[in-house]
Each structure stands twice: as structure tokens, then as C-alpha cells.
């Protein structure tokens, strides 16, 4: 949006310079020149603003369609679609946002290192603070699931202040609670970790993916506490119901350990 506004202002300046040149060449009066400039700029705005709005709405619609595919477990279609949008992106900001979205597909497939290989290349200075928050969170989450606990903890500690804002966000709070739970368990703060997981599991507005991820972590930690029966029931439920490859694989591996 900022770049769009900048382009509109830049065009206005160019148009003013052009009209000044035309005014001198044709000896136009000041009033005529101002009128011509105002009219030209008004016509430009009436064309460019609806065009930019339509373009943005079309992109948002395409992204929402792909997100629905992701929720339904069509991960490959989601990744392919995001890559197509990424190839059409015109600026660094949009490319970064689409890269963050695309990498989620690899996370859901369980390809955590590959997901981070895309995220690590993003220049955080090209995106806004909210997007930076999501970027750091996703890198940390991938690292935790990949078993790179030390790397994940360093990221969480380095960006703790901005990441805590995610816990206060209605949209992000459950996914961020998952990552803060993993961080708590990594630091031996088990009661705090279970507290984060309970917040997700008991939240009726939590997405199915968020609740299932919390349940997998819960079951894994209950196995550490030797509460095997509760863990097994949860894991069997997830294996039979989840559409997310990495959750299914993780639950199956944990069940195998139980047996």
C-alpha cells in the first residue's frame, strides 16, 4: 500500500513537471495550467485507484482459495499455487509475504529445514513489524519441530518482545502459544508449557490444525511423564482424523514408541 501511494505521488510530481513544460511551450495562463493539471491528475486517480483495489482483491481471493486447499490437506496444490503467485509478484514486500505463506506448506509436509531455507533468505527490513513477527515465529517453530532446539530457543530469546505480541493477537495467539509451549518445555518449564497447550485445546475458536498440533505436543510430553494411556488415546485420535502430513507422521512415530 505504501509503495502504491508513493507511485501515485511520484506520478503527480512528474505530471506537474510535464504540465509546467507544456504551459511554457504554449504560453498557458496559470489558471489554465492549474485546471489542466488538476483534471489530468483526477482522471489518473479515477483509473489507478479502482485498478489497484481490484488487483489487491483478486490477489486476496486467490490466497484465500489456496488457504482453503491447505486446510483441506491439499498441501501440494497450496505450494504450487503460492509459487505461481510468487512468480508474478512485483515488489520485495509482496515476494516476502508470499514466501512466508508458501513455506507454511513445507512445514505442514514436515519438511521443516526446507521451509526455513526459504524463510532465512527473507530480508526482514522489507516487511512490516507484524510480518516480521510471523517470520521469526515460523522460523522458530520449524526449528523446534526439526529438533534444532538450540537454534529455536536463540530465536525466541532474541525476538521475545515482538513474539509476545503474537500471544495477544486474536488471529495468531494459538499458533504462537504452540511455539511458546515448545520453548517452555525446552527450558524445563513444564507447567507453563502445559498451560499454553491448555489455552489452545480449550479455545473453541481454535483451528483444527492448531488444536491437533497442541494435542500431539501434549501427548509427547505426557509420554515423558509416563502417562501412556492418555497419550495413546490422543495420538490414535489424531492419526485417524488429521489431514496434516507432519502431524500424522509425528503421531504415528509416537505410537510406535509406545508399542
C-alpha positions as CSV (number, residue, x, y, z in Angstrom):
1,X,0.0,0.0,0.0
2,X,2.8,2.4,0.9
3,X,4.5,1.8,-2.4
4,X,1.2,2.3,-4.3
5,X,0.7,5.7,-2.6
6,X,4.4,6.5,-3.4
7,X,3.9,5.8,-7.0
8,X,0.7,7.9,-7.2
9,X,2.6,10.9,-5.6
10,X,5.6,10.3,-7.9
11,X,3.3,10.4,-10.9
12,X,1.7,13.6,-9.6
13,X,5.1,15.2,-9.4
14,X,6.0,14.0,-13.0
15,X,2.7,15.3,-14.2
16,X,3.2,18.7,-12.6
17,X,6.6,19.0,-14.3
18,X,5.2,17.9,-17.6
19,X,2.4,20.5,-17.4
20,X,4.8,23.2,-16.5
21,X,6.8,22.4,-19.6
22,X,3.6,22.4,-21.7
23,X,2.5,25.6,-20.1
24,X,5.7,27.4,-21.1
25,X,5.7,26.0,-24.6
26,X,2.1,27.0,-25.3
27,X,2.1,30.1,-23.1
28,X,-0.8,28.9,-20.9
29,X,-2.0,31.1,-18.1
30,X,-1.5,30.0,-14.5
31,X,-5.3,29.3,-14.0
32,X,-5.4,27.2,-17.2
33,X,-2.3,25.3,-16.2
34,X,-3.7,24.5,-12.7
35,X,-7.0,23.4,-14.2
36,X,-5.4,21.1,-16.7
37,X,-3.1,19.7,-14.1
38,X,-5.9,19.1,-11.6
39,X,-8.1,17.5,-14.3
40,X,-5.3,15.2,-15.5
41,X,-4.5,14.1,-12.0
42,X,-8.1,13.5,-11.1
43,X,-8.6,11.3,-14.2
44,X,-5.4,9.4,-13.3
45,X,-6.7,8.7,-9.8
46,X,-10.1,7.6,-11.1
47,X,-8.3,5.0,-13.2
48,X,-5.4,3.8,-10.9
49,X,-7.3,3.5,-7.6
50,X,-10.0,1.1,-8.8
51,X,-7.4,-0.8,-10.7
52,X,-5.2,-1.2,-7.7
53,X,-8.1,-2.2,-5.5
54,X,-9.3,-4.8,-8.0
55,X,-5.8,-6.2,-8.3
56,X,-5.4,-6.4,-4.5
57,X,-8.9,-8.0,-4.0
58,X,-8.1,-10.6,-6.7
59,X,-4.8,-11.5,-5.0
60,X,-6.6,-11.8,-1.7
61,X,-9.2,-14.1,-3.2
62,X,-6.5,-16.3,-4.8
63,X,-4.7,-16.6,-1.5
64,X,-7.9,-17.5,0.4
65,X,-8.7,-20.2,-2.2
66,X,-5.2,-21.6,-1.6
67,X,-5.6,-21.4,2.2
68,X,-8.8,-23.4,1.9
69,X,-6.9,-26.1,-0.1
70,X,-4.3,-26.1,2.7
71,X,-6.9,-26.6,5.4
72,X,-8.3,-29.5,3.4
73,X,-4.9,-31.2,3.3
74,X,-4.2,-30.3,-0.4
75,X,-0.7,-29.2,0.5
76,X,1.0,-29.8,-2.9
77,X,-1.7,-27.7,-4.6
78,X,-1.2,-25.0,-2.0
79,X,2.5,-24.8,-2.5
80,X,2.2,-24.9,-6.3
81,X,-0.4,-22.1,-6.2
82,X,1.7,-19.9,-3.9
83,X,4.8,-20.4,-6.1
84,X,2.7,-19.2,-9.1
85,X,1.7,-16.1,-7.2
86,X,5.3,-15.6,-6.1
87,X,6.5,-15.7,-9.7
88,X,4.0,-12.9,-10.5
89,X,4.9,-10.7,-7.5
90,X,6.2,-7.2,-8.5
91,X,7.9,-6.0,-5.3
92,X,10.1,-7.3,-2.5
93,X,7.4,-6.8,0.2
94,X,4.9,-9.0,-1.6
95,X,7.5,-11.5,-2.5
96,X,8.5,-11.8,1.2
97,X,4.8,-12.2,2.3
98,X,4.1,-14.9,-0.3
99,X,7.3,-16.7,0.6
100,X,6.2,-16.8,4.2
101,X,2.9,-18.2,3.1
102,X,4.5,-20.7,0.7
103,X,6.9,-22.0,3.4
104,X,3.9,-23.0,5.6
105,X,3.2,-25.7,3.0
106,X,6.6,-27.3,3.6
107,X,6.1,-27.0,7.3
108,X,2.8,-28.9,7.0
109,X,4.5,-31.6,5.0
110,X,7.1,-32.0,7.7
111,X,9.9,-30.5,5.6
112,X,11.0,-28.1,8.3
113,X,14.5,-27.5,7.1
114,X,13.3,-26.7,3.6
115,X,10.7,-24.3,5.0
116,X,13.4,-22.5,6.8
117,X,15.7,-22.4,3.8
118,X,13.1,-20.1,2.2
119,X,12.4,-18.0,5.4
120,X,16.1,-17.5,6.2
121,X,16.6,-15.7,2.8
122,X,13.9,-13.1,3.6
123,X,15.2,-9.6,4.4
124,X,13.2,-8.6,7.4
125,X,13.7,-4.9,6.6
126,X,11.5,-5.3,3.5
127,X,8.4,-6.2,5.6
128,X,6.3,-4.5,8.3
129,X,6.6,-5.3,12.1
130,X,3.6,-7.7,12.1
131,X,5.1,-9.7,9.2
132,X,8.5,-9.8,10.9
133,X,6.7,-11.2,14.0
134,X,5.3,-14.0,11.9
135,X,8.6,-14.6,10.1
136,X,10.6,-15.1,13.3
137,X,7.8,-17.2,14.8
138,X,7.7,-19.6,11.8
139,X,11.5,-20.0,11.8
140,X,11.5,-20.9,15.5
141,X,8.5,-23.3,15.1
142,X,10.2,-25.1,12.2
143,X,13.4,-25.3,14.2
144,X,11.6,-26.8,17.2
145,X,9.8,-29.4,15.1
146,X,13.1,-30.2,13.2
147,X,14.8,-30.9,16.6
148,X,17.0,-27.8,16.3
149,X,16.1,-26.8,19.8
150,X,19.1,-24.6,20.5
151,X,18.5,-22.6,17.3
152,X,14.8,-22.2,18.1
153,X,15.5,-21.0,21.7
154,X,18.0,-18.4,20.4
155,X,15.4,-17.0,18.0
156,X,12.7,-16.9,20.7
157,X,15.0,-15.2,23.1
158,X,16.4,-12.7,20.5
159,X,12.9,-11.7,19.4
160,X,10.9,-12.3,22.6
161,X,9.4,-8.8,22.8
162,X,7.9,-8.9,19.3
163,X,6.9,-12.5,19.5
164,X,4.9,-11.9,22.7
165,X,2.7,-9.6,20.7
166,X,1.5,-12.7,18.8
167,X,0.2,-14.1,22.1
168,X,-2.0,-11.1,22.4
169,X,-3.3,-11.3,18.8
170,X,-6.8,-12.8,18.3
171,X,-5.6,-14.3,15.0
172,X,-2.2,-15.6,15.9
173,X,-2.5,-16.4,19.6
174,X,-3.0,-20.2,19.3
175,X,-0.1,-20.8,16.8
176,X,2.2,-18.6,18.9
177,X,1.0,-20.4,22.1
178,X,2.2,-23.7,20.4
179,X,5.7,-22.2,19.9
180,X,5.9,-20.7,23.4
181,X,4.8,-24.1,24.8
182,X,7.7,-25.8,22.9
183,X,10.1,-23.1,24.2
184,X,8.8,-23.6,27.8
185,X,9.3,-27.4,27.6
186,X,12.8,-26.9,26.2
187,X,13.7,-24.7,29.2
188,X,12.2,-27.2,31.6
189,X,9.2,-25.0,32.5
190,X,6.7,-27.9,32.1
191,X,3.8,-26.3,34.0
192,X,4.0,-23.2,31.8
193,X,4.2,-25.4,28.7
194,X,1.1,-27.3,29.5
195,X,-0.6,-24.0,30.3
196,X,0.0,-22.8,26.8
197,X,-1.3,-26.0,25.3
198,X,-4.4,-26.0,27.5
199,X,-5.2,-22.5,26.2
200,X,-5.2,-23.9,22.6
201,X,-7.1,-27.1,23.3
202,X,-9.8,-25.3,25.4
203,X,-10.3,-22.5,22.9
204,X,-13.4,-23.2,20.9
205,X,-12.3,-20.8,18.2
206,X,-9.0,-22.6,17.7
207,X,-8.5,-24.0,14.2
208,X,-8.4,-27.8,13.9
209,X,-4.8,-27.7,12.9
210,X,-3.8,-25.6,15.9
211,X,-5.7,-27.9,18.3
212,X,-4.2,-31.1,16.8
213,X,-0.7,-29.7,16.9
214,X,-1.2,-28.9,20.6
215,X,-2.5,-32.4,21.3
216,X,0.5,-34.0,19.6
217,X,2.8,-31.9,21.8
218,X,0.7,-32.7,24.8
219,X,0.8,-36.4,24.1
220,X,4.6,-36.3,23.7
221,X,5.1,-34.6,27.0
222,X,2.7,-37.0,28.8
223,X,4.8,-39.8,27.5
224,X,7.8,-38.2,29.2
225,X,5.6,-38.1,32.4
226,X,4.8,-41.8,31.8
227,X,1.1,-41.1,31.4
228,X,1.0,-43.5,28.4
229,X,-2.8,-44.3,28.3
230,X,-3.8,-40.7,27.9
231,X,-1.1,-40.1,25.3
232,X,-2.1,-43.2,23.3
233,X,-5.8,-42.1,23.1
234,X,-4.9,-38.7,21.9
235,X,-2.4,-39.9,19.3
236,X,-4.8,-42.6,17.9
237,X,-7.5,-39.9,17.5
238,X,-5.1,-37.6,15.7
239,X,-3.9,-40.3,13.3
240,X,-7.4,-41.2,12.3
241,X,-8.6,-37.6,11.9
242,X,-5.8,-35.2,10.9
243,X,-5.3,-34.1,7.3
244,X,-1.9,-32.6,8.0
245,X,1.1,-34.9,7.0
246,X,3.6,-33.8,9.6
247,X,1.1,-34.3,12.5
248,X,0.0,-37.7,11.2
249,X,3.7,-38.8,10.9
250,X,4.6,-37.5,14.3
251,X,1.6,-39.1,15.9
252,X,2.4,-42.4,14.2
253,X,6.0,-42.3,15.3
254,X,5.0,-41.6,18.9
255,X,2.5,-44.5,18.8
256,X,5.3,-46.8,17.5
257,X,7.4,-45.8,20.5
258,X,4.5,-46.7,22.8
259,X,4.2,-50.1,21.4
